Amino acid sequence: MNSQTNDPLHGVKLADILEYLVNELGWEELGFKINIRCFTNDPSIKSSLKFLRRTPWAREKVEKLYLQQRHSN
């Protein structure tokens, strides 16, 4: 039996989410929309992923922005 999930992020990796946002918005705009240091001060995918994996509130904001961006495109 296949069970369906209603989670729109099911199967989407955090790294893919972050790379999509950086490609769509750029670091500057991403840092403006979500004002956290890993996006505004010397940003990189690696350091941002490390922070987001340890900080649930920040990850939630990134996931929400990702869903908004995907919906608007």
C-alpha positions as CSV (number, residue, x, y, z in Angstrom):
1,M,0.0,0.0,0.0
2,N,1.2,3.5,-0.9
3,S,0.5,6.1,1.7
4,Q,0.3,9.7,0.4
5,T,1.6,12.6,2.4
6,N,0.2,16.1,2.4
7,D,3.6,17.6,3.4
8,P,4.7,19.7,0.4
9,L,8.3,19.4,1.6
10,H,8.3,15.6,1.7
11,G,11.4,14.3,0.0
12,V,12.9,17.8,-0.5
13,K,16.4,18.2,1.1
14,L,17.3,21.3,3.0
15,A,20.3,21.8,0.8
16,D,18.1,21.8,-2.3
17,I,15.7,24.3,-0.6
18,L,18.6,26.7,0.2
19,E,20.2,26.4,-3.2
20,Y,16.9,27.2,-4.9
21,L,16.4,30.3,-2.7
22,V,19.9,31.5,-3.4
23,N,19.5,31.0,-7.1
24,E,16.1,32.7,-7.2
25,L,16.8,35.6,-4.7
26,G,20.5,35.8,-4.1
27,W,22.1,36.1,-0.7
28,E,21.4,39.8,-0.3
29,E,17.6,39.4,-0.9
30,L,17.5,36.2,1.2
31,G,19.2,38.1,4.0
32,F,16.7,40.9,3.7
33,K,13.7,38.5,3.8
34,I,15.1,36.4,6.6
35,N,17.5,38.5,8.7
36,I,19.9,36.0,10.1
37,R,23.7,36.3,10.2
38,C,24.4,33.2,8.1
39,F,22.7,35.0,5.2
40,T,24.0,38.5,5.7
41,N,27.6,38.1,6.9
42,D,29.9,36.1,4.5
43,P,27.2,33.7,3.5
44,S,27.8,30.2,2.2
45,I,25.7,27.1,1.6
46,K,27.8,25.1,4.0
47,S,27.7,27.5,6.9
48,S,24.0,28.2,6.4
49,L,23.1,24.5,6.3
50,K,25.0,24.0,9.6
51,F,23.1,26.8,11.2
52,L,19.7,25.8,9.8
53,R,20.1,22.2,10.9
54,R,20.7,23.3,14.5
55,T,18.1,26.1,14.6
56,P,14.5,24.9,14.1
57,W,12.9,28.4,14.1
58,A,15.3,29.6,11.3
59,R,14.7,26.4,9.3
60,E,11.0,26.9,9.6
61,K,11.3,30.4,8.1
62,V,13.4,29.1,5.2
63,E,11.0,26.4,4.5
64,K,8.1,28.8,4.5
65,L,9.8,31.2,2.2
66,Y,10.7,28.3,-0.1
67,L,7.0,27.3,-0.3
68,Q,6.0,30.9,-1.0
69,Q,8.6,31.2,-3.8
70,R,7.6,28.0,-5.4
71,H,3.9,28.9,-5.2
72,S,4.5,32.3,-6.8
73,N,6.5,30.9,-9.7
